[in-house]
Amino acid sequence: MRTQTVSALFAVFLAVGILAVNASGKTDDNKPVKTPAPPLMGWSSWNAFRVNISEDIIKGQADALVLKGLKDAGYKYVNIDDGFFGARDRSGKMQVNAERFPNGMEPVVNHIHSLGLKAGIYTDAGNNTCGSMAAEDHDESGVGAGIYGHEAQDAGLYFGQWGFDFIKIDYCGGMHLGLEEERRYTSIRHSIDKVKKGVALNICRWAFPGAWAKNVADSWRISGDINAHWNSLKYVVGKNLYLSAYAGEGRYNDMDMMVIGFQNNSKVGGNGLGLAEEEAHFGLWCIMSSPLLIGCDLEKTPESSLQLLTNRELIALNQDVLGLQAYVAQHENEGYVLVKDIEQKRGTVRAVALYNPSDIPVPFSVPFSALEFEGEVRIRDLVKHRDSGSFSGSFEQEIPAHSAMILRMEGQTRIEPVLYEAEWAYLPLFDDLGKKPKGILYAADEKSSGKMKVGYCGGSPENYAEWKEVYSKDGGFYDMTIFYSFGNGRKLELTVNDQKQVIEDLGTDDNRAGITVPVKLKPGYNTVRMGNSYDWAPDIDCFTLTRK
């Protein structure tokens, strides 16, 4: 590894116009921070019933949500998925399926509301719904039932007349027609807002759609449909491991409806999860701040699954006032360590998950410095509801296959971060739709720190990587060492807050290299940006900060 130093120091840094949140939970001008809305919690019909829903089923599940203590635990939404459609009349107005909902939709919504719950509905951004297009769920009533061409009409019916509070918008019909995602979902959002403000909206595009989604939706799917077996859960979690930069401020990455309580149930695919797998499933959904939507038949849910779904210590991680998604702080062997602040930004309490997706036990050795702790750290197991004791230096634990340990850690002292991984960065032009052959991406790389890097950065002023919360307690001068690969004569534009410098002497070595530059940070949070306005930047691995 080659390390160079750029000798020229910056002179005076300009003041930054952006208000950053400090450790006390206030902005730099001492205004209190507005608490973000937490991830949505509730029940949804698709996993258990597919298109075979009815008035009695929906009312029965709403009643069960209350009777089984799930409402008291925070589950408030009852969402009717695909299958409620009849056909449009001559004016284009959507009718309900007369056999499944003989009394119409309003009595169902009124019943849900009478229980103190909220009601959700479904549509497709195109012309046909997924249930009408999938062979195993073929239901011709969903043909023409999508919202495309009927936005104002359907919005008036669903939210003005029927009174729904949430909508999931699928994309089977949109994909079939080759429609453009951002344009379609933005248009639908505007049509709904004209009828009823505050409707929760979920983008169901089965891949991270792009940073634009936060301006349209409360949540967005990041993967294909989940099934009730471990490899499916592993796939979904893997899709969300490096998307923490896009969650927050009341907007969340959606890991799909949960498959807890599906022992030997073929409707959702797979034979169900074991107890340890269910614990990992729920714990990861909670620490990664996914919406918590139960997908099983509540009248047939095993008691062990109900106890897990009402685990208030885990739910507290999901509904935490900060609204943050855990990020990968350490990835060694087959194990992942995820961490996030809870209760207070840069406080002494953090939530931590030790996640083993592999088929063999994995030993974990987690230095507390990697979690920004110094001194003794008290640890509590949130799945088992028990204290594990106090530890110094590191925490070591073997995690069985297909499982995760979800912990609350409280340290004596919170220290400044030293390492910032590229996979924590916000990439404004990133999406996972697969439409751009050289789109910026988070890429696996065994030689990189954390086995990940950012590739295809640069080529335009807008295509950069940005770390929005680079923290310094007191501010001052630091040495920033940037690790990268594929320098190949490329240059890197580095901006710290409003101050930009161009680093050109990166060499031609394609192996991992490093270069050290002096930077000045202000007290609190700083914004660091890397890119190249008119050519490719090197692949970015990580950077470290050392106070001068």
C-alpha positions in Angstrom: 0.0 0.0 0.0 1.4 3.4 -1.1 0.8 6.5 1.1 1.5 10.0 0.0 1.0 13.4 1.7 -0.3 16.6 0.2 1.7 19.3 1.9 -0.4 22.4 1.3 -2.6 23.2 4.3 -6.0 24.9 3.8 -6.1 28.5 5.0 -9.4 29.5 6.5 -12.5 27.4 6.0 -15.8 29.2 5.2 -18.7 28.8 7.6 -21.1 26.2 6.5 -24.7 27.2 5.8 -26.1 23.8 6.6 -27.6 23.3 10.2 -26.1 20.2 11.7 -27.6 18.3 14.6 -25.4 18.2 17.7 -25.1 15.6 20.4 -27.8 17.3 22.5 -30.4 16.8 19.9 -30.5 20.4 18.7 -29.4 22.1 15.6 -26.4 24.4 15.5 -28.6 27.4 16.1 -30.0 25.7 19.3 -33.4 24.8 17.8 -35.0 21.5 18.9 -35.0 18.7 16.4 -38.4 17.5 15.2 -38.9 13.9 16.1 -39.3 11.9 12.8 -42.3 9.6 12.3 -41.3 6.0 13.2 -41.5 3.0 10.7 -45.1 1.9 10.1 -46.3 -1.1 12.1 -49.3 -3.3 11.3 -50.7 -6.3 9.4 -51.0 -6.9 5.7 -53.0 -9.6 3.8 -50.8 -10.7 1.0 -48.5 -13.3 2.6 -51.2 -15.3 4.2 -54.1 -15.0 1.8 -52.8 -13.7 -1.6 -55.8 -12.5 -3.6 -58.2 -14.7 -1.6 -59.4 -12.1 0.8 -62.8 -11.1 2.0 -64.7 -8.7 4.3 -64.8 -11.4 7.0 -61.1 -12.1 6.7 -60.0 -8.5 7.0 -62.4 -7.8 9.9 -61.3 -10.9 11.7 -57.6 -10.1 11.3 -58.3 -6.5 12.6 -60.1 -8.0 15.6 -57.2 -10.4 16.3 -54.7 -7.6 16.1 -56.5 -6.1 19.1 -57.3 -9.3 21.0 -53.8 -10.7 20.8 -52.2 -7.6 22.2 -50.6 -6.5 19.0 -52.3 -3.1 18.9 -51.1 -2.4 22.4 -47.5 -3.3 21.2 -47.7 -0.7 18.5 -49.2 -2.4 15.4 -51.8 0.1 14.1 -52.4 -0.6 10.4 -54.6 -3.2 8.7 -53.6 -3.3 5.0 -55.8 -4.8 2.3 -53.5 -6.0 -0.5 -54.2 -7.3 -4.0 -57.6 -9.0 -4.6 -60.3 -6.6 -3.5 -61.0 -5.5 -7.1 -64.2 -6.1 -9.1 -64.1 -4.2 -12.3 -64.3 -0.6 -13.4 -67.8 0.7 -14.5 -68.4 2.6 -17.7 -67.2 5.8 -16.0 -63.9 4.1 -15.0 -64.9 4.0 -11.3 -63.4 1.0 -9.5 -65.8 -1.5 -8.0 -65.1 -4.0 -5.2 -65.3 -7.7 -5.8 -69.0 -8.4 -5.0 -68.3 -11.9 -3.7 -65.5 -11.0 -1.4 -66.8 -7.7 -0.2 -70.6 -7.9 -0.6 -71.3 -4.8 1.5 -68.7 -2.7 -0.2 -65.5 -1.3 1.2 -66.7 1.4 3.6 -68.0 -1.0 6.3 -64.6 -2.7 6.4 -62.8 0.6 6.8 -65.3 1.8 9.4 -64.7 -1.4 11.4 -61.0 -1.0 11.3 -61.2 2.6 12.4 -63.7 1.7 15.2 -61.0 -0.4 16.7 -58.6 2.6 16.8 -56.6 1.2 13.9 -55.7 2.6 10.5 -56.7 1.1 7.1 -54.4 0.5 4.1 -55.2 -0.3 0.5 -53.3 -1.4 -2.6 -52.9 -0.5 -6.3 -50.3 -0.8 -9.1 -48.5 2.1 -10.8 -49.4 0.6 -14.1 -52.7 -0.8 -15.5 -52.7 -4.3 -14.1 -52.0 -5.6 -10.6 -49.4 -8.3 -9.7 -52.2 -10.8 -8.7 -53.7 -10.5 -12.2 -50.3 -11.2 -13.9 -48.7 -13.9 -11.8 -49.7 -17.4 -12.8 -50.0 -18.7 -9.2 -52.3 -15.8 -8.2 -54.1 -15.2 -11.5 -57.2 -13.1 -10.9 -58.6 -11.3 -13.9 -60.4 -8.8 -11.6 -57.0 -7.1 -11.3 -56.7 -6.5 -15.0 -57.2 -2.8 -15.6 -57.3 -2.2 -11.8 -54.0 -0.3 -11.6 -54.1 3.4 -11.0 -52.5 4.3 -14.4 -55.0 6.6 -16.2 -57.3 6.8 -13.2 -55.1 8.6 -10.6 -57.6 11.4 -9.6 -60.5 9.0 -9.8 -59.0 6.3 -7.6 -57.5 8.8 -5.2 -60.9 10.4 -4.7 -62.5 7.0 -4.1 -59.8 5.3 -1.9 -59.1 8.3 0.3 -62.0 10.7 -0.1 -64.9 8.3 -0.1 -63.6 5.1 1.5 -61.3 6.8 4.0 -58.1 4.8 3.7 -54.9 6.0 5.5 -52.2 4.0 3.6 -51.5 2.7 0.2 -49.0 0.2 -1.2 -48.2 0.8 -4.9 -46.9 -2.2 -6.8 -45.1 -2.1 -10.2 -46.0 -5.3 -12.1 -48.2 -3.3 -14.5 -45.7 -0.4 -14.6 -42.9 -2.7 -15.5 -45.0 -4.4 -18.2 -45.6 -1.0 -19.8 -42.0 0.1 -19.4 -43.0 3.2 -17.4 -40.5 5.4 -15.6 -40.5 5.0 -11.8 -39.9 8.4 -10.5 -42.4 10.1 -12.8 -45.1 7.6 -12.1 -44.8 7.5 -8.3 -44.4 11.3 -8.1 -47.6 11.8 -10.1 -49.6 9.4 -7.9 -48.3 11.2 -4.8 -49.6 14.5 -6.1 -53.0 13.1 -7.0 -53.4 11.6 -3.5 -52.3 14.8 -1.7 -55.0 16.7 -3.6 -57.6 14.5 -1.9 -56.1 13.8 1.6 -52.9 15.0 3.2 -50.8 12.6 5.3 -51.6 9.4 3.6 -48.7 6.9 4.1 -47.3 5.6 0.8 -45.2 2.6 0.1 -43.3 2.2 -3.2 -43.2 -1.5 -4.1 -40.7 -1.6 -6.9 -38.7 -4.7 -5.5 -35.4 -2.8 -5.6 -34.0 0.4 -4.0 -35.6 2.9 -6.5 -33.3 5.9 -5.9 -32.8 8.8 -3.5 -35.9 10.6 -5.1 -38.1 8.1 -3.2 -37.9 10.0 0.1 -39.7 13.0 -1.6 -42.6 10.7 -2.5 -43.0 7.9 0.0 -42.7 7.0 3.6 -41.1 3.7 2.7 -39.9 1.8 -0.3 -39.2 -1.9 -1.0 -35.5 -2.8 -1.5 -35.8 -6.4 -2.7 -38.0 -9.0 -4.3 -40.7 -10.7 -2.3 -39.7 -12.5 0.8 -40.4 -16.2 1.4 -40.5 -18.2 4.6 -37.1 -19.8 4.4 -33.6 -18.7 5.5 -32.0 -18.1 2.1 -34.8 -15.7 1.3 -34.4 -13.8 4.5 -30.6 -13.7 3.9 -31.2 -12.2 0.5 -33.4 -9.5 1.7 -31.1 -8.5 4.6 -28.2 -8.5 2.1 -30.0 -6.0 -0.1 -30.4 -3.6 2.9 -27.0 -3.9 4.6 -25.5 -0.9 2.8 -28.6 1.4 2.5 -28.5 3.1 5.9 -27.6 6.5 4.3 -31.1 6.7 2.7 -33.2 6.0 5.8 -34.1 8.7 8.3 -36.2 11.7 8.8 -39.3 9.5 8.8 -38.5 7.7 5.6 -37.4 4.1 5.6 -36.1 1.1 3.5 -38.8 -1.6 3.5 -37.6 -5.2 3.9 -41.1 -6.5 3.0 -43.8 -8.1 5.1 -42.5 -10.4 7.8 -42.7 -14.2 7.5 -42.8 -14.9 11.2 -45.5 -17.4 12.2 -45.4 -19.3 8.9 -44.5 -22.8 10.0 -45.3 -25.3 7.2 -47.2 -22.7 5.2 -46.8 -23.0 1.4 -48.7 -19.9 0.5 -45.8 -17.7 1.2 -43.2 -20.1 -0.1 -40.9 -22.2 2.0 -41.5 -24.3 5.1 -41.2 -21.6 7.7 -38.4 -20.4 10.0 -37.0 -22.0 13.1 -37.2 -20.1 16.4 -33.7 -18.7 16.2 -34.3 -17.7 12.6 -37.5 -15.9 13.5 -35.6 -14.1 16.3 -32.9 -13.0 13.8 -35.7 -12.0 11.4 -37.5 -9.8 13.8 -34.4 -8.4 15.5 -32.9 -7.4 12.1 -36.1 -5.8 10.9 -36.2 -3.8 14.2 -32.5 -2.6 14.3 -32.6 -1.8 10.5 -35.8 0.3 11.0 -37.9 -1.5 8.4 -41.6 -1.1 8.6 -43.0 -4.0 10.7 -45.9 -5.5 8.8 -47.0 -8.9 10.1 -47.9 -11.2 7.2 -49.2 -14.4 8.8 -52.8 -15.4 9.7 -53.2 -13.9 13.2 -55.8 -16.4 14.2 -53.3 -19.3 13.6 -50.1 -17.7 14.8 -48.0 -19.8 17.3 -47.6 -18.3 20.8 -43.8 -18.2 20.4 -44.2 -16.0 17.3 -46.7 -13.7 19.1 -44.3 -13.3 22.0 -41.5 -12.3 19.6 -43.7 -9.9 17.7 -44.7 -8.1 20.9 -41.1 -8.0 22.3 -41.1 -4.4 23.4 -37.4 -4.1 23.8 -36.9 -5.0 20.2 -39.8 -2.8 19.0 -38.2 0.1 20.9 -35.2 -0.1 18.5 -37.5 0.1 15.5 -39.6 2.9 16.9 -36.7 4.8 18.4 -37.0 8.6 18.4 -33.9 9.1 16.2 -35.4 7.0 13.3 -32.0 5.6 12.2 -31.1 2.4 10.3 -28.1 0.4 11.6 -25.0 0.3 9.4 -22.3 -2.3 9.1 -19.5 -1.4 11.5 -17.5 -4.6 11.0 -17.6 -7.4 8.5 -15.1 -10.3 9.1 -15.4 -13.9 7.9 -19.1 -14.5 7.4 -20.3 -12.3 10.2 -21.6 -8.7 10.3 -21.7 -6.3 13.1 -24.4 -3.6 12.7 -24.8 -0.6 15.0 -26.9 2.5 15.4 -27.4 5.3 17.9 -30.6 5.1 19.9 -32.2 7.5 22.4 -29.7 10.3 21.7 -27.4 11.1 18.8 -23.8 10.5 19.8 -24.9 9.4 23.2 -23.5 6.5 25.2 -26.2 4.1 24.3 -26.2 2.1 21.0 -28.0 -0.8 19.5 -25.8 -3.6 18.1 -26.5 -6.8 16.1 -24.1 -9.7 15.6 -25.5 -11.3 12.5 -24.5 -14.7 11.1 -26.2 -15.5 7.8 -24.0 -18.5 7.1 -24.5 -22.2 7.6 -21.8 -22.7 10.3 -21.2 -21.0 13.7 -19.1 -17.8 13.4 -16.9 -16.4 16.2 -17.2 -12.6 16.8 -14.6 -10.4 18.4 -15.8 -6.8 18.4 -13.4 -4.1 19.7 -15.4 -1.5 21.5 -13.4 1.2 19.7 -15.1 0.1 16.5 -18.4 1.0 18.1 -16.9 4.3 19.3 -16.9 3.3 23.0 -14.1 3.7 25.6 -14.1 2.2 29.1 -16.5 -0.4 30.4 -19.5 -1.3 28.3 -22.7 -2.7 29.8 -24.5 -5.2 27.5 -28.1 -6.4 27.5 -29.6 -9.2 25.2 -32.9 -7.8 23.9 -34.2 -11.1 22.6 -33.6 -12.9 25.8 -34.5 -9.9 28.1 -31.4 -10.4 30.2 -28.3 -8.4 31.1 -25.0 -10.0 29.9 -22.7 -8.0 32.2 -20.0 -5.4 31.8 -17.1 -5.8 29.4 -13.8 -3.9 28.6 -11.8 -3.8 25.4 -14.0 -6.0 23.3 -17.0 -8.3 23.2 -16.5 -11.9 22.1 -19.3 -14.3 21.2 -19.8 -17.3 18.9 -23.1 -16.9 17.0 -24.8 -20.1 15.7 -25.7 -20.5 12.0 -28.8 -18.7 10.8 -29.1 -16.4 13.8 -28.4 -13.0 15.2 -27.8 -11.5 18.7 -29.5 -8.2 19.2 -27.9 -6.1 22.0 -28.2 -2.8 23.8 -24.8 -1.4 24.7 -24.1 1.4 27.1 -20.6 2.7 27.3 -18.8 5.0 29.8 -17.4 7.3 27.1 -18.3 8.0 23.5 -15.2 8.7 21.4 -14.7 10.4 18.0 -14.9 8.0 15.0 -11.6 7.3 13.3 -12.8 5.3 10.3 -15.5 6.1 7.7 -16.3 3.4 5.2 -17.3 4.2 1.6 -20.4 2.0 2.0 -21.8 4.4 4.6 -21.8 7.2 2.1 -24.9 8.8 0.5 -24.8 8.4 -3.3 -27.4 10.8 -4.8 -27.4 9.0 -8.2 -27.5 5.4 -6.8 -30.3 3.0 -7.5 -30.7 -0.8 -7.6 -32.9 -0.9 -10.7 -30.2 -2.3 -13.0 -31.0 0.2 -15.8 -27.6 1.9 -15.8 -24.6 -0.1 -17.0 -22.0 2.1 -15.3 -24.2 3.5 -12.5 -22.5 4.3 -9.1 -22.7 1.4 -6.8 -21.6 -0.3 -3.5 -19.4 -3.1 -4.7 -18.0 -6.2 -2.9 -14.2 -6.2 -2.8 -12.3 -8.6 -0.6 -9.3 -6.3 -0.5 -11.2 -3.3 0.8 -11.8 -2.5 4.4 -15.1 -4.1 5.4 -14.9 -6.0 2.0 -16.9 -3.2 0.3 -16.1 -0.1 -1.8 -17.9 2.5 -4.0 -17.3 2.2 -7.7 -18.2 4.3 -10.8 -18.0 7.5 -8.8 -17.6 10.7 -10.8 -18.2 11.4 -14.5 -20.5 14.3 -13.7 -20.7 17.0 -10.9 -23.8 15.2 -9.5 -22.3 11.7 -9.2 -20.4 11.9 -5.9 -20.2 10.1 -2.5 -21.1 12.1 0.5 -20.7 11.5 4.3 -23.1 13.9 6.0 -22.1 13.3 9.6 -18.3 13.3 10.0 -18.0 14.2 13.6 -15.4 16.3 15.5 -16.0 17.2 19.1 -13.9 20.4 19.2 -13.1 20.9 15.5 -9.6 21.6 14.3 -7.0 20.3 11.9 -6.9 16.6 11.0 -4.9 14.3 8.7 -7.4 12.6 6.4 -6.1 9.4 4.8 -8.2 8.3 1.8 -7.9 4.6 0.7 -8.8 3.8 -2.9 -8.1 1.6 -5.9 -7.9 2.1 -9.6 -6.2 5.5 -9.4 -4.9 5.0 -13.0 -4.0 8.7 -13.4 -7.5 9.8 -12.3 -8.0 12.7 -9.9 -10.3 13.1 -6.9 -12.2 16.2 -5.9 -12.5 16.4 -2.1 -14.9 18.8 -0.5 -15.0 19.3 3.3 -18.0 21.4 4.2 -17.6 24.2 1.5 -13.9 23.9 0.9 -12.8 21.9 -2.2 -9.4 20.7 -3.2 -8.4 18.5 -6.2 -6.0 15.6 -5.6 -4.3 14.6 -8.8 -1.2 12.6 -7.7 -3.0 9.3 -7.3 -0.5 7.2 -9.3 -1.4 4.4 -11.7 -1.3 1.4 -9.4 -4.6 -0.5 -9.5 -4.0 -2.1 -6.1 -5.3 -0.5 -2.9 -3.4 2.7 -2.1 -3.7 5.6 0.3 -3.1 9.3 0.2 -3.1 11.7 3.2 -4.3 15.3 3.0 -4.8 17.9 5.7 -8.4 19.0 6.4 -10.1 21.3 8.9 -13.3 20.3 10.7 -15.7 22.4 12.6 -17.1 21.3 15.9 -20.0 18.9 15.5 -21.0 17.4 12.2 -19.2 18.0 9.0 -20.0 17.1 5.4 -17.3 15.3 3.3 -17.8 14.8 -0.4 -15.7 12.9 -3.0 -16.1 12.7 -6.7 -14.8 13.9 -10.1 -16.9 16.3 -12.1 -15.7 15.4 -15.6 -14.0 12.0 -15.4 -14.1 8.8 -13.3 -12.9 9.1 -9.7 -10.9 6.2 -8.2 -12.9 3.4 -6.5 -13.3 4.6 -2.9 -12.6 2.2 0.0 -12.7 4.3 3.1 -11.0 7.2 4.9 -9.6 7.8 8.4 -9.1 10.9 10.4 -6.2 11.6 12.8 -6.2 14.8 14.8 -3.0 16.8 14.2 
